[in-house]
Amino acid sequence: MTHPILTLSGIQKSFAGVRALTDGALVLAAGEVTALVGENGAGKSTLVKILTGIHRPDAGSIVLDGREVSIGSAEEARRLGITAIHQEAVVFDELSVAENIFVSQRPRGRFGLVDWKAMRARAGKLLAELEADFDVDLPVKALSIAQKHLVQIARALSGEARVVIMDEPTAALSHREAEDLFRIVARLKAEGRAVLFISHKFEEIMRVADRYAVFRDGAAVGAGAIAETTTDALIRLMVGRPVDQVFPKLPAEVGGEMLAVTGLSHPTEFDDVSFAVHAGEILGVYGLVGSGRSEVMQAIFGLTRASRGEIRVAGEALSIDSPAAAIRAGVVYVPEDRQSQGAILPMSITDNITLPGLSRLSRAGFTDRRREAAVAARYGGRLQVKMAGLDQPVEDLSGGNQQKVVIAKWLATGPKVLILDEPTKGIDVGSKAAVHRFMSELVGQGLAVVMVSSELPEVLGMSDRVLVMARGRVRATFARADATPEAVVRAATDA
């Protein structure tokens, strides 16, 4: 290891009696990338929030350049040279790119006024260094997700950050965009910055990291050089046991047709899409970014309106022009972006789970709180949500448990068809296995599941049939036995 910049030891933190960290430890060195690995709920997010001044530890020490420090606020973290780039881009959509980059430290000129010219010039220089080709005066709402990440990185570089935390930075990026990000990580490393890289994608960890630190149940359980470990060894440290079966696909009896889509089209997103899924079946939908797969599912759920085509649910032709109509028909949709579209984060677990079914839980306009609590307890328990209690805000849960709450919310409506869009995006290997097991249980009980995923192993491991999309059209459908990686990728790339 090169010279340590930041050392954490014995970090403890509790929330309402729940211990999020019991013995957090971490060493970050100049010119090195350290991968922080652990299941959702292992304490990674809490540690990041402590490093960025959002939370104060209950115990333990943080040593920066040999001197113990206390990080009392986000501004104090920035002053110490610690910055974070989050999975969900933290930007102000209505402000310009330049304003976002210098949101907390705008250049000042005469009389303390903002020096707009200097700010634009410095922002342009930072973007040029990152090889970003968009204008500094653009409103951030006009940028892609990948471009918003570049704005966050430019913001980090603007403050001479010595410790850069990247939390699931590639979760919403295409392959090409991820490659661009890896190039930036290499540059940060070459400049002597310490990079903390948090990812559930082991191929990324093995590629970009020099060292690793593993957390389990709030404590550091292992650390070392990436060159001296393997993916299997990291997984064993994460979960405390070997993960023998990542995709626990169980056999299920296939029944009648639950959802049939014929000739579904949209003016700009997709054209002539047809497929069917049966009770007791998982239909995997695979495609690269821009293939139209999510847009098709959103049209089936009534979030957008198709220009033509037919949707039949359990044999009945329906006009689904809103999510409410889809829910009444027995079709529910778990979106890719669980935080902004799947859950209302400040609300409790109970309120989130029961929200779509309040009409059934109300009498004379008043919610029956006892019935509501019973429904939340039933489905929260069924998905084994790790929580302090049903009144806990969803925003306090780990990513994997937030996903479980979103799924529980829709299962509580008693659906016939469950559409899962990137169901394991941004969650760890243990939580992935739990979601996969539950999917198998659901189809075993006669549900029809449509699983949209960009992870090829997940599609091949969990699907009874695989539908492949490219450029807004269905390119191929494979039976499970015929869905080889080569055949699926060939169809997805329209080769």
HELIX and SHEET records of a PDB file:
HELIX    1   1 LYS A   44  LEU A   51  1                                   8    
HELIX    2   2 ALA A   74  ARG A   79  1                                   6    
HELIX    3   3 VAL A   97  ILE A  101  1                                   5    
HELIX    4   4 ARG A  110  GLY A  112  5                                   3    
HELIX    5   5 TRP A  116  GLU A  129  1                                  14    
HELIX    6   6 VAL A  140  ALA A  142  5                                   3    
HELIX    7   7 ILE A  145  SER A  158  1                                  14    
HELIX    8   8 HIS A  175  ALA A  190  1                                  16    
HELIX    9   9 PHE A  202  VAL A  208  1                                   7    
HELIX   10  10 ILE A  226  GLU A  228  5                                   3    
HELIX   11  11 THR A  231  VAL A  239  1                                   9    
HELIX   12  12 ARG A  293  ILE A  300  1                                   8    
HELIX   13  13 PRO A  323  ALA A  329  1                                   7    
HELIX   14  14 ARG A  338  GLY A  342  3                                   5    
HELIX   15  15 ILE A  349  THR A  354  1                                   6    
HELIX   16  16 LEU A  355  LEU A  361  5                                   7    
HELIX   17  17 ARG A  369  ARG A  382  1                                  14    
HELIX   18  18 VAL A  394  ASP A  396  5                                   3    
HELIX   19  19 GLY A  399  LEU A  411  1                                  13    
HELIX   20  20 VAL A  429  GLY A  444  1                                  16    
HELIX   21  21 LEU A  456  MET A  462  1                                   7    
HELIX   22  22 ARG A  480  ASP A  482  5                                   3    
HELIX   23  23 PRO A  485  ALA A  492  1                                   8    
SHEET    1   A 4 VAL A  18  ALA A  29  0                                        
SHEET    2   A 4 PRO A   4  PHE A  15 -1                                        
SHEET    3   A 4 ALA A  59  LEU A  64 -1                                        
SHEET    4   A 4 ARG A  67  GLU A  68 -1                                        
SHEET    1   B 6 ILE A  82  ILE A  85  0                                        
SHEET    2   B 6 VAL A 163  ASP A 167  1                                        
SHEET    3   B 6 ALA A 194  ILE A 198  1                                        
SHEET    4   B 6 VAL A  33  VAL A  37  1                                        
SHEET    5   B 6 ARG A 211  ARG A 216  1                                        
SHEET    6   B 6 ALA A 219  ALA A 225 -1                                        
SHEET    1   C 4 VAL A 273  HIS A 278  0                                        
SHEET    2   C 4 GLU A 257  SER A 265 -1                                        
SHEET    3   C 4 ARG A 308  VAL A 313 -1                                        
SHEET    4   C 4 GLU A 316  LEU A 318 -1                                        
SHEET    1   D 6 VAL A 331  VAL A 334  0                                        
SHEET    2   D 6 VAL A 417  ASP A 421  1                                        
SHEET    3   D 6 ALA A 448  VAL A 452  1                                        
SHEET    4   D 6 ILE A 282  TYR A 286  1                                        
SHEET    5   D 6 ARG A 465  ALA A 470  1                                        
SHEET    6   D 6 ARG A 473  ALA A 479 -1                                        
SHEET    1   E 2 SER A 362  ARG A 363  0                                        
SHEET    2   E 2 PHE A 366  THR A 367 -1                                        
END                                                                             
